[in-house]
């Protein structure tokens, strides 16, 4: 054929699951780690708490050094996505306790906050890929399907639930620049589309 038809592709909007594992799922992760007393479990518990309690991204977590943490003040300095300088965040008491327990295992030497504890790579900074695999394995052991970013999403959804839908508070917590991202979380949390559809159907 000497001719062809060009058809523009239809834009598809991917549905984003913003719910994460939920509070019960995270409790199961932590309960599984609490049953162990080895150094890896203590490290992993601190990682899970940071990922959920502060809604950290993987890259933010693995970029932390011991010097960025001030347990006495209950703060740490994180380099956020696209940021040129670190932002000081406040640590909840529970997160501080988990970090203090890990540092007792890790030792006071300067350098990466989260390091490998296996003999093959002991002392090396954890990579984002390692954190992904670790969280997934903890989830499998607890019967919870979870990924690191799922912990972040679940934390943001929990903030919206606990604050009665305070989008501004969730934006400050998550450090999202665009407020519209948080409205997506809130819409999914309340299933506004489904609720409205049921209203329309009932009106018939």
Secondary structure as UniProt FT lines:
FT   TURN            20..21
FT   HELIX           22..34
FT   HELIX           39..53
FT   HELIX           58..62
FT   HELIX           66..68
FT   STRAND          69..70
FT   TURN            71..74
FT   STRAND          75..78
FT   TURN            81..82
FT   STRAND          87..90
FT   HELIX           93..106
FT   HELIX           119..121
FT   TURN            122..123
FT   HELIX           128..142
FT   HELIX           148..162
FT   TURN            163..164
FT   HELIX           167..174
FT   HELIX           179..190
FT   HELIX           192..203
//
